[in-house]
Amino acid sequence: LTITLFLLATTCLIWAGQVQALIRFHCAQLVTERLDPLVTPGVVSPHLHQVIGGVRL
């Protein structure tokens, strides 16, 4: 039983390290920018942000 729990925990940790996330919306995209004022204020961000569907920005 201990070996089984160890193998299960190890497998879960290996899978958790390989997760990538993506959210997809079917609406108009306003802009794609390398801008993140909270994480990297005043410089180019290492990742992208897409503004989608907003009209009052």
PyMOL Python script that loads the backbone (N, CA, C, O; Angstrom):
from pymol import cmd

cmd.read_pdbstr("""\
ATOM      1  N   LEU A   1       0.827  -1.204   0.000  1.00  0.00           N
ATOM      2  CA  LEU A   1       0.000   0.000   0.000  1.00  0.00           C
ATOM      3  C   LEU A   1       0.867   1.261   0.000  1.00  0.00           C
ATOM      4  O   LEU A   1       0.551   2.225  -0.698  1.00  0.00           O
ATOM      5  N   THR A   2       1.943   1.265   0.767  1.00  0.00           N
ATOM      6  CA  THR A   2       2.827   2.431   0.830  1.00  0.00           C
ATOM      7  C   THR A   2       3.496   2.683  -0.510  1.00  0.00           C
ATOM      8  O   THR A   2       3.619   3.830  -0.941  1.00  0.00           O
ATOM      9  N   ILE A   3       3.929   1.612  -1.174  1.00  0.00           N
ATOM     10  CA  ILE A   3       4.545   1.741  -2.495  1.00  0.00           C
ATOM     11  C   ILE A   3       3.534   2.312  -3.486  1.00  0.00           C
ATOM     12  O   ILE A   3       3.883   3.176  -4.289  1.00  0.00           O
ATOM     13  N   THR A   4       2.297   1.848  -3.442  1.00  0.00           N
ATOM     14  CA  THR A   4       1.255   2.324  -4.350  1.00  0.00           C
ATOM     15  C   THR A   4       1.001   3.811  -4.145  1.00  0.00           C
ATOM     16  O   THR A   4       0.899   4.554  -5.121  1.00  0.00           O
ATOM     17  N   LEU A   5       0.898   4.258  -2.905  1.00  0.00           N
ATOM     18  CA  LEU A   5       0.690   5.678  -2.630  1.00  0.00           C
ATOM     19  C   LEU A   5       1.882   6.511  -3.087  1.00  0.00           C
ATOM     20  O   LEU A   5       1.711   7.610  -3.614  1.00  0.00           O
ATOM     21  N   PHE A   6       3.084   5.988  -2.887  1.00  0.00           N
ATOM     22  CA  PHE A   6       4.285   6.679  -3.338  1.00  0.00           C
ATOM     23  C   PHE A   6       4.291   6.823  -4.856  1.00  0.00           C
ATOM     24  O   PHE A   6       4.582   7.900  -5.376  1.00  0.00           O
ATOM     25  N   LEU A   7       3.973   5.750  -5.563  1.00  0.00           N
ATOM     26  CA  LEU A   7       3.938   5.806  -7.026  1.00  0.00           C
ATOM     27  C   LEU A   7       2.847   6.754  -7.521  1.00  0.00           C
ATOM     28  O   LEU A   7       3.060   7.485  -8.487  1.00  0.00           O
ATOM     29  N   LEU A   8       1.696   6.750  -6.878  1.00  0.00           N
ATOM     30  CA  LEU A   8       0.616   7.655  -7.250  1.00  0.00           C
ATOM     31  C   LEU A   8       1.029   9.109  -7.040  1.00  0.00           C
ATOM     32  O   LEU A   8       0.803   9.950  -7.910  1.00  0.00           O
ATOM     33  N   ALA A   9       1.624   9.406  -5.905  1.00  0.00           N
ATOM     34  CA  ALA A   9       2.069  10.769  -5.615  1.00  0.00           C
ATOM     35  C   ALA A   9       3.153  11.213  -6.590  1.00  0.00           C
ATOM     36  O   ALA A   9       3.126  12.347  -7.068  1.00  0.00           O
ATOM     37  N   THR A  10       4.092  10.344  -6.886  1.00  0.00           N
ATOM     38  CA  THR A  10       5.160  10.662  -7.831  1.00  0.00           C
ATOM     39  C   THR A  10       4.600  10.920  -9.221  1.00  0.00           C
ATOM     40  O   THR A  10       5.008  11.873  -9.885  1.00  0.00           O
ATOM     41  N   THR A  11       3.681  10.094  -9.664  1.00  0.00           N
ATOM     42  CA  THR A  11       3.058  10.272 -10.976  1.00  0.00           C
ATOM     43  C   THR A  11       2.316  11.599 -11.050  1.00  0.00           C
ATOM     44  O   THR A  11       2.418  12.307 -12.052  1.00  0.00           O
ATOM     45  N   CYS A  12       1.574  11.942 -10.011  1.00  0.00           N
ATOM     46  CA  CYS A  12       0.836  13.213  -9.990  1.00  0.00           C
ATOM     47  C   CYS A  12       1.786  14.402 -10.047  1.00  0.00           C
ATOM     48  O   CYS A  12       1.507  15.382 -10.739  1.00  0.00           O
ATOM     49  N   LEU A  13       2.897  14.330  -9.334  1.00  0.00           N
ATOM     50  CA  LEU A  13       3.867  15.426  -9.357  1.00  0.00           C
ATOM     51  C   LEU A  13       4.518  15.576 -10.725  1.00  0.00           C
ATOM     52  O   LEU A  13       4.768  16.695 -11.173  1.00  0.00           O
ATOM     53  N   ILE A  14       4.791  14.471 -11.384  1.00  0.00           N
ATOM     54  CA  ILE A  14       5.377  14.530 -12.727  1.00  0.00           C
ATOM     55  C   ILE A  14       4.391  15.162 -13.697  1.00  0.00           C
ATOM     56  O   ILE A  14       4.774  16.020 -14.493  1.00  0.00           O
ATOM     57  N   TRP A  15       3.129  14.752 -13.644  1.00  0.00           N
ATOM     58  CA  TRP A  15       2.110  15.323 -14.532  1.00  0.00           C
ATOM     59  C   TRP A  15       1.883  16.800 -14.240  1.00  0.00           C
ATOM     60  O   TRP A  15       1.690  17.587 -15.166  1.00  0.00           O
ATOM     61  N   ALA A  16       1.901  17.184 -12.983  1.00  0.00           N
ATOM     62  CA  ALA A  16       1.653  18.577 -12.606  1.00  0.00           C
ATOM     63  C   ALA A  16       2.732  19.499 -13.160  1.00  0.00           C
ATOM     64  O   ALA A  16       2.451  20.660 -13.456  1.00  0.00           O
ATOM     65  N   GLY A  17       3.939  19.014 -13.305  1.00  0.00           N
ATOM     66  CA  GLY A  17       5.019  19.823 -13.850  1.00  0.00           C
ATOM     67  C   GLY A  17       4.922  20.036 -15.343  1.00  0.00           C
ATOM     68  O   GLY A  17       5.658  20.856 -15.890  1.00  0.00           O
ATOM     69  N   GLN A  18       4.035  19.323 -16.022  1.00  0.00           N
ATOM     70  CA  GLN A  18       3.929  19.413 -17.471  1.00  0.00           C
ATOM     71  C   GLN A  18       2.638  20.083 -17.929  1.00  0.00           C
ATOM     72  O   GLN A  18       2.289  19.998 -19.106  1.00  0.00           O
ATOM     73  N   VAL A  19       1.930  20.739 -17.033  1.00  0.00           N
ATOM     74  CA  VAL A  19       0.640  21.345 -17.368  1.00  0.00           C
ATOM     75  C   VAL A  19       0.849  22.687 -18.049  1.00  0.00           C
ATOM     76  O   VAL A  19       1.677  23.489 -17.617  1.00  0.00           O
ATOM     77  N   GLN A  20       0.097  22.929 -19.114  1.00  0.00           N
ATOM     78  CA  GLN A  20       0.048  24.228 -19.771  1.00  0.00           C
ATOM     79  C   GLN A  20      -1.412  24.618 -19.900  1.00  0.00           C
ATOM     80  O   GLN A  20      -2.268  23.762 -20.122  1.00  0.00           O
ATOM     81  N   ALA A  21      -1.702  25.893 -19.763  1.00  0.00           N
ATOM     82  CA  ALA A  21      -3.096  26.343 -19.770  1.00  0.00           C
ATOM     83  C   ALA A  21      -3.373  27.243 -20.967  1.00  0.00           C
ATOM     84  O   ALA A  21      -2.498  27.980 -21.422  1.00  0.00           O
ATOM     85  N   LEU A  22      -4.591  27.173 -21.466  1.00  0.00           N
ATOM     86  CA  LEU A  22      -5.034  28.015 -22.570  1.00  0.00           C
ATOM     87  C   LEU A  22      -6.520  28.263 -22.402  1.00  0.00           C
ATOM     88  O   LEU A  22      -7.296  27.332 -22.182  1.00  0.00           O
ATOM     89  N   ILE A  23      -6.913  29.528 -22.507  1.00  0.00           N
ATOM     90  CA  ILE A  23      -8.330  29.888 -22.495  1.00  0.00           C
ATOM     91  C   ILE A  23      -8.646  30.478 -23.860  1.00  0.00           C
ATOM     92  O   ILE A  23      -7.930  31.359 -24.336  1.00  0.00           O
ATOM     93  N   ARG A  24      -9.698  30.006 -24.484  1.00  0.00           N
ATOM     94  CA  ARG A  24     -10.045  30.483 -25.824  1.00  0.00           C
ATOM     95  C   ARG A  24     -11.468  31.021 -25.821  1.00  0.00           C
ATOM     96  O   ARG A  24     -12.390  30.366 -25.336  1.00  0.00           O
ATOM     97  N   PHE A  25     -11.639  32.231 -26.371  1.00  0.00           N
ATOM     98  CA  PHE A  25     -12.942  32.871 -26.484  1.00  0.00           C
ATOM     99  C   PHE A  25     -13.249  33.113 -27.955  1.00  0.00           C
ATOM    100  O   PHE A  25     -12.339  33.377 -28.741  1.00  0.00           O
ATOM    101  N   HIS A  26     -14.513  33.027 -28.333  1.00  0.00           N
ATOM    102  CA  HIS A  26     -14.926  33.282 -29.711  1.00  0.00           C
ATOM    103  C   HIS A  26     -15.572  34.659 -29.792  1.00  0.00           C
ATOM    104  O   HIS A  26     -16.793  34.771 -29.901  1.00  0.00           O
ATOM    105  N   CYS A  27     -14.755  35.706 -29.737  1.00  0.00           N
ATOM    106  CA  CYS A  27     -15.242  37.076 -29.879  1.00  0.00           C
ATOM    107  C   CYS A  27     -14.103  37.936 -30.418  1.00  0.00           C
ATOM    108  O   CYS A  27     -12.979  37.462 -30.581  1.00  0.00           O
ATOM    109  N   ALA A  28     -14.403  39.199 -30.690  1.00  0.00           N
ATOM    110  CA  ALA A  28     -13.437  40.082 -31.342  1.00  0.00           C
ATOM    111  C   ALA A  28     -12.230  40.366 -30.443  1.00  0.00           C
ATOM    112  O   ALA A  28     -12.373  40.671 -29.259  1.00  0.00           O
ATOM    113  N   GLN A  29     -11.058  40.259 -31.029  1.00  0.00           N
ATOM    114  CA  GLN A  29      -9.819  40.566 -30.315  1.00  0.00           C
ATOM    115  C   GLN A  29      -9.467  42.018 -30.582  1.00  0.00           C
ATOM    116  O   GLN A  29      -9.380  42.428 -31.740  1.00  0.00           O
ATOM    117  N   LEU A  30      -9.262  42.808 -29.528  1.00  0.00           N
ATOM    118  CA  LEU A  30      -8.927  44.213 -29.692  1.00  0.00           C
ATOM    119  C   LEU A  30      -7.435  44.423 -29.891  1.00  0.00           C
ATOM    120  O   LEU A  30      -7.024  45.191 -30.760  1.00  0.00           O
ATOM    121  N   VAL A  31      -6.623  43.744 -29.089  1.00  0.00           N
ATOM    122  CA  VAL A  31      -5.184  43.968 -29.167  1.00  0.00           C
ATOM    123  C   VAL A  31      -4.443  42.786 -28.523  1.00  0.00           C
ATOM    124  O   VAL A  31      -4.958  42.131 -27.617  1.00  0.00           O
ATOM    125  N   THR A  32      -3.228  42.535 -29.011  1.00  0.00           N
ATOM    126  CA  THR A  32      -2.304  41.589 -28.386  1.00  0.00           C
ATOM    127  C   THR A  32      -1.043  42.370 -28.051  1.00  0.00           C
ATOM    128  O   THR A  32      -0.407  42.933 -28.942  1.00  0.00           O
ATOM    129  N   GLU A  33      -0.680  42.409 -26.792  1.00  0.00           N
ATOM    130  CA  GLU A  33       0.451  43.233 -26.354  1.00  0.00           C
ATOM    131  C   GLU A  33       1.364  42.464 -25.416  1.00  0.00           C
ATOM    132  O   GLU A  33       0.919  41.585 -24.678  1.00  0.00           O
ATOM    133  N   ARG A  34       2.633  42.801 -25.452  1.00  0.00           N
ATOM    134  CA  ARG A  34       3.604  42.305 -24.470  1.00  0.00           C
ATOM    135  C   ARG A  34       3.700  43.343 -23.355  1.00  0.00           C
ATOM    136  O   ARG A  34       4.740  43.968 -23.150  1.00  0.00           O
ATOM    137  N   LEU A  35       2.589  43.508 -22.642  1.00  0.00           N
ATOM    138  CA  LEU A  35       2.485  44.524 -21.608  1.00  0.00           C
ATOM    139  C   LEU A  35       1.894  43.901 -20.353  1.00  0.00           C
ATOM    140  O   LEU A  35       0.832  43.281 -20.408  1.00  0.00           O
ATOM    141  N   ASP A  36       2.564  44.060 -19.238  1.00  0.00           N
ATOM    142  CA  ASP A  36       2.045  43.587 -17.957  1.00  0.00           C
ATOM    143  C   ASP A  36       2.508  44.559 -16.879  1.00  0.00           C
ATOM    144  O   ASP A  36       3.567  44.366 -16.282  1.00  0.00           O
ATOM    145  N   PRO A  37       1.715  45.611 -16.622  1.00  0.00           N
ATOM    146  CA  PRO A  37       2.149  46.655 -15.688  1.00  0.00           C
ATOM    147  C   PRO A  37       2.293  46.184 -14.241  1.00  0.00           C
ATOM    148  O   PRO A  37       2.944  46.861 -13.444  1.00  0.00           O
ATOM    149  N   LEU A  38       1.707  45.050 -13.885  1.00  0.00           N
ATOM    150  CA  LEU A  38       1.851  44.549 -12.517  1.00  0.00           C
ATOM    151  C   LEU A  38       3.125  43.735 -12.331  1.00  0.00           C
ATOM    152  O   LEU A  38       3.804  43.860 -11.312  1.00  0.00           O
ATOM    153  N   VAL A  39       3.446  42.902 -13.318  1.00  0.00           N
ATOM    154  CA  VAL A  39       4.608  42.014 -13.195  1.00  0.00           C
ATOM    155  C   VAL A  39       5.888  42.700 -13.662  1.00  0.00           C
ATOM    156  O   VAL A  39       6.914  42.626 -12.987  1.00  0.00           O
ATOM    157  N   THR A  40       5.831  43.371 -14.820  1.00  0.00           N
ATOM    158  CA  THR A  40       7.005  44.039 -15.385  1.00  0.00           C
ATOM    159  C   THR A  40       6.638  45.465 -15.783  1.00  0.00           C
ATOM    160  O   THR A  40       6.503  45.743 -16.974  1.00  0.00           O
ATOM    161  N   PRO A  41       6.472  46.377 -14.824  1.00  0.00           N
ATOM    162  CA  PRO A  41       6.056  47.744 -15.148  1.00  0.00           C
ATOM    163  C   PRO A  41       7.122  48.507 -15.935  1.00  0.00           C
ATOM    164  O   PRO A  41       8.296  48.515 -15.565  1.00  0.00           O
ATOM    165  N   GLY A  42       6.698  49.143 -17.016  1.00  0.00           N
ATOM    166  CA  GLY A  42       7.585  49.999 -17.789  1.00  0.00           C
ATOM    167  C   GLY A  42       8.510  49.300 -18.759  1.00  0.00           C
ATOM    168  O   GLY A  42       9.297  49.963 -19.434  1.00  0.00           O
ATOM    169  N   VAL A  43       8.444  47.972 -18.852  1.00  0.00           N
ATOM    170  CA  VAL A  43       9.296  47.242 -19.797  1.00  0.00           C
ATOM    171  C   VAL A  43       8.459  46.226 -20.567  1.00  0.00           C
ATOM    172  O   VAL A  43       7.313  45.950 -20.213  1.00  0.00           O
ATOM    173  N   VAL A  44       9.046  45.681 -21.615  1.00  0.00           N
ATOM    174  CA  VAL A  44       8.367  44.669 -22.418  1.00  0.00           C
ATOM    175  C   VAL A  44       8.223  43.391 -21.592  1.00  0.00           C
ATOM    176  O   VAL A  44       9.179  42.938 -20.962  1.00  0.00           O
ATOM    177  N   SER A  45       7.037  42.824 -21.601  1.00  0.00           N
ATOM    178  CA  SER A  45       6.752  41.615 -20.824  1.00  0.00           C
ATOM    179  C   SER A  45       7.259  40.373 -21.558  1.00  0.00           C
ATOM    180  O   SER A  45       7.266  40.357 -22.789  1.00  0.00           O
ATOM    181  N   PRO A  46       7.680  39.340 -20.840  1.00  0.00           N
ATOM    182  CA  PRO A  46       8.120  38.105 -21.495  1.00  0.00           C
ATOM    183  C   PRO A  46       6.961  37.232 -21.980  1.00  0.00           C
ATOM    184  O   PRO A  46       7.188  36.173 -22.566  1.00  0.00           O
ATOM    185  N   HIS A  47       5.721  37.669 -21.740  1.00  0.00           N
ATOM    186  CA  HIS A  47       4.562  36.900 -22.191  1.00  0.00           C
ATOM    187  C   HIS A  47       3.522  37.848 -22.788  1.00  0.00           C
ATOM    188  O   HIS A  47       3.610  39.064 -22.613  1.00  0.00           O
ATOM    189  N   LEU A  48       2.542  37.288 -23.489  1.00  0.00           N
ATOM    190  CA  LEU A  48       1.518  38.079 -24.174  1.00  0.00           C
ATOM    191  C   LEU A  48       0.241  38.183 -23.362  1.00  0.00           C
ATOM    192  O   LEU A  48      -0.109  37.281 -22.602  1.00  0.00           O
ATOM    193  N   HIS A  49      -0.453  39.310 -23.541  1.00  0.00           N
ATOM    194  CA  HIS A  49      -1.812  39.475 -23.041  1.00  0.00           C
ATOM    195  C   HIS A  49      -2.679  39.862 -24.225  1.00  0.00           C
ATOM    196  O   HIS A  49      -2.280  40.688 -25.046  1.00  0.00           O
ATOM    197  N   GLN A  50      -3.861  39.272 -24.319  1.00  0.00           N
ATOM    198  CA  GLN A  50      -4.815  39.623 -25.364  1.00  0.00           C
ATOM    199  C   GLN A  50      -6.027  40.267 -24.712  1.00  0.00           C
ATOM    200  O   GLN A  50      -6.609  39.717 -23.777  1.00  0.00           O
ATOM    201  N   VAL A  51      -6.406  41.445 -25.217  1.00  0.00           N
ATOM    202  CA  VAL A  51      -7.624  42.101 -24.757  1.00  0.00           C
ATOM    203  C   VAL A  51      -8.704  41.727 -25.753  1.00  0.00           C
ATOM    204  O   VAL A  51      -8.598  42.015 -26.945  1.00  0.00           O
ATOM    205  N   ILE A  52      -9.753  41.076 -25.245  1.00  0.00           N
ATOM    206  CA  ILE A  52     -10.777  40.506 -26.116  1.00  0.00           C
ATOM    207  C   ILE A  52     -12.148  40.961 -25.665  1.00  0.00           C
ATOM    208  O   ILE A  52     -12.508  40.812 -24.497  1.00  0.00           O
ATOM    209  N   GLY A  53     -12.913  41.517 -26.590  1.00  0.00           N
ATOM    210  CA  GLY A  53     -14.319  41.800 -26.345  1.00  0.00           C
ATOM    211  C   GLY A  53     -14.628  42.995 -25.478  1.00  0.00           C
ATOM    212  O   GLY A  53     -15.803  43.253 -25.215  1.00  0.00           O
ATOM    213  N   GLY A  54     -13.640  43.741 -25.018  1.00  0.00           N
ATOM    214  CA  GLY A  54     -13.920  44.914 -24.196  1.00  0.00           C
ATOM    215  C   GLY A  54     -14.280  46.118 -25.048  1.00  0.00           C
ATOM    216  O   GLY A  54     -13.734  46.293 -26.138  1.00  0.00           O
ATOM    217  N   VAL A  55     -15.191  46.948 -24.565  1.00  0.00           N
ATOM    218  CA  VAL A  55     -15.566  48.150 -25.310  1.00  0.00           C
ATOM    219  C   VAL A  55     -15.373  49.417 -24.479  1.00  0.00           C
ATOM    220  O   VAL A  55     -15.452  50.518 -25.024  1.00  0.00           O
ATOM    221  N   ARG A  56     -15.127  49.291 -23.198  1.00  0.00           N
ATOM    222  CA  ARG A  56     -14.993  50.469 -22.338  1.00  0.00           C
ATOM    223  C   ARG A  56     -13.635  50.471 -21.629  1.00  0.00           C
ATOM    224  O   ARG A  56     -13.565  50.564 -20.404  1.00  0.00           O
ATOM    225  N   LEU A  57     -12.578  50.368 -22.402  1.00  0.00           N
ATOM    226  CA  LEU A  57     -11.240  50.339 -21.810  1.00  0.00           C
ATOM    227  C   LEU A  57     -10.651  51.723 -21.774  1.00  0.00           C
ATOM    228  O   LEU A  57      -9.525  51.903 -21.309  1.00  0.00           O
TER     229      LEU A  57
END
""", "prot")
cmd.dss("prot")
cmd.show_as("cartoon", "prot")
cmd.util.cbc("prot")
cmd.orient("prot")
